[in-house]
Amino acid sequence: MVKENQVVSELPKNNQGISMLQTLINSRRRAVLLNTYEEQRAQSDITMLANTKAYNIITWSVTSGLVDAVTGNQLDHKALDPMRLFDYIESVKEGKPTIFLVKDFHDLWTNFQAKRRVRDFLEKSIPFYNIVVFISPFTAIPSELEKLITVVNYELPDRNRVISLIEANNKSLAKHKLPVLQGEDREPIINALIGMTESEITNVLKKSTVSHRAVVLSEIVAEKEQVIRKTGLLEYITKLGDMDSIGGMDRFKEWCSDAYYAFDPEARNFNIDSVRGVVMTGVPGTAKSLAAKSVAHSWKLPLLKMNMSDIMDSKVGQSEKNIARALKLAEQVSPCVLWIDEIEKGIAGISSSDKSDSGTLSRVVQELLTWLAEKTAPVFVFATANDITKLPPELTRAGRFDEIMFTSLPHLSEREDILRIHLRKRGYAISDQPSEATNVFHEKDVQAIALQMDQFTGAEIEQATSEAGRHAYAQFKKKLRDEHYITYNDLMEQAKKIVPIAKRNPQLVSELREWAQHSAVCASSLEHDFLHNKRTLEPLLSSGLDPESIDFDNK
């Protein structure tokens, strides 16, 4: 609260909500709804605005009535009733213009008398200018009042404000001789704090300082996860992947490496267009979800997951509000990665939406399409799909996503890489030299096992490795073997037991590859060569030939 006679000379910078409110006041708008959860910060900024314009500012709530925001004096203790509130506003006809900051009036929109009183006030011609600013976290205005009240979004603290809060916290840390946040450690913290209210940012910085004697990213991420989870619309993913844990996909990794620089805010200074997103589609079990997690990890950005099932709601109009709120939340958290998993399942039935759900799904998808085409916030959209042919063509047209990437069955050398990854993940070493150690696999054994796993997906290779480990451990606990380590024979046995999806449903793989040949970019250079040269690489690679040395043009 601003004290009496305190001079406030400067409005908050880079706050579009306050700038818009100032414009509306200059144009003599009668009523504004300021959409925000940050009531106290908004009141403080509006008090500064009132001071610069030499306006009075009076607050109203159903519990406090009318209160002078500067002095804190109660003006009319009987004005708890909204009817008396507008009687008072109409009675102010001299002196300085007044900003009436009305809180929680959204709870009274269903009161027909209060609603009628607001309309009477706003439609009445009054020569003396006062403005009513409704402050609310909800924008649901009754249809009778929609044309009379202007909605203004009061934005969450932007990047510059977050940095200023971190610097203020750094001064406190330095005062107590604690490590300050600086250098490369600061950027992930800034990204994690964006999307929180100012009070949430201040509280989590203090909490981290008290708990760890420093600002720790894990503490910020845990708090951010709570903020996102409360909405029930997006999921904050904390268990991320790593590009090194993805076997193959060399073309995808290279594309991500270049896209990272274009996504950097500094690229705007060179007139470089930011990357918008990617659709990754292909055979089930080919690490599409892991790729989404790995992008967020390598770019050091928060990962938000959207499930279309969480967006859809049985209440009329709620689904459309949910998708708008979820996309707005992603923008508030930006820069971030927004992962839409199995998107084709979420919008299945769009063609019959007019008959099945009165067009709700169609309107939700249209909201998503419009946002994808027009978004300016740094939100990288990573959509995954097992069957992209089920998606409406307008969703994947140019301008909404930068690339459509196809993930297929890993080829021999890629299966070897995937097998090495899963063995190392379980504590095994891979060596070119013979070893008697039971936790060391020879390279030739890895190659032989990968050859046995012909047409396996990455998920099926992981399953075989996992099953081999469980079998080995069970044998060890039953005292049927001396060591619990996986052996060559264990893996070969499990590989023979698994029937891969490519053999259970060969038509699926064939149709996806036929589609990808003309409609997508292969995530793997080996798959690209296979599709566009119509030649099976397995016999060549199994002979030990370097794939880069193969001349595909030589028949």
C-alpha angles and dihedrals in degrees: 000000000000112000124231115279091010110141117223109185106170132061120220110274125237093012105134092186094061091041090053091047090052090052091050091050090050089052091050097244110178102211136021132178110214107205110212146117090215100085098161096046091047091050091050092051093045089050088055089049091050090050094052090051095041091241128147117240123209126179128208132194132162090249102042104030117204115352131174102240093210102046098024091229118148110237103189120007090188093060095089087110112083089223090061089045093064091040087059093046090053090049093061101091105144142042123036120350113261135222108214108204105202117194131205094357089143087080088062099050089097091056102097093202094051091045091051092047092053091050093048091052096047095046094046117098108239120177095205114074122231126151128217115212112192108201114203142144089226130067098198101129119178111258091241090062101037093099093047101050125060117213118221124183114224102208126225116250109297127222094275092051091048090052091050090052090050091050091050089051090048089058089054091048092049091048089058092042093247125142112276125220111255145131122023092344091067100062097064089046091053092049091049093050096049110099095038126106118254092253091050090051093048093046096048092048089052092045092051091047093051094044100041105016085238141052106276124193094218090059091051092047092050090053092045090051089057092050092052095041092056090066092058089211104088134032121222107221113211101168100077131179132232131234088231089061091060115088116214119344091121094159092051092049091050091048091051091049091056094039091056091067092048090051091055112104089230089067089071088069088064094046091250114157114237119241113255104196149286137250113218114196137164147092114356113258097031099121099264093141091045089053091056091050091046094053091055091047096049093044091045092232133138114262118220120187122208121200111193089212089065090052097053115084133179093227115097111260095001096105091056090049091048095054091046091049093046092051091046089052091052089053091049091052093045139159084066145118115253110204117200104190122208090351094180091065092050094056099035110135097034091130091061096035094113090061102034104041105008091260097302095132091046091054092047092051091046090054089052093047093050092048093048091053098043106031116124098175115102096257113143107206116211110188121184126198135172093203114024092179087079092062121094109256092235089065094062100036120125113282097040098065130017097216144010109212127194123213116196139169110313115249123232100277089044091051088053090053091048092049091050090050093053094044093050089046087061095048102268126136126217117217139178089210126075112259135183092207111116093219095056124090121201116232092237090056091051090051093049093049091048089052089053088052092067112168092006119146120226090257091054091050089052091048092052091049092047093048091048090053093050091047092050092049092048090051090050093050090049087053091240091126136025098230133044093214123119114253133205090254092052092058095043090051093051092046090056092051096055119084105203122224089246089066096038092050109016092160091063093055092043094051093046092050092048090051093046093052090073106017111042146037115249114240088213126056090212091056090047091054091046095051098042098041098040091223129129110233098193098090091047095046094043088058088061096254117154107246090219090060094056114111104211094181092059106085 
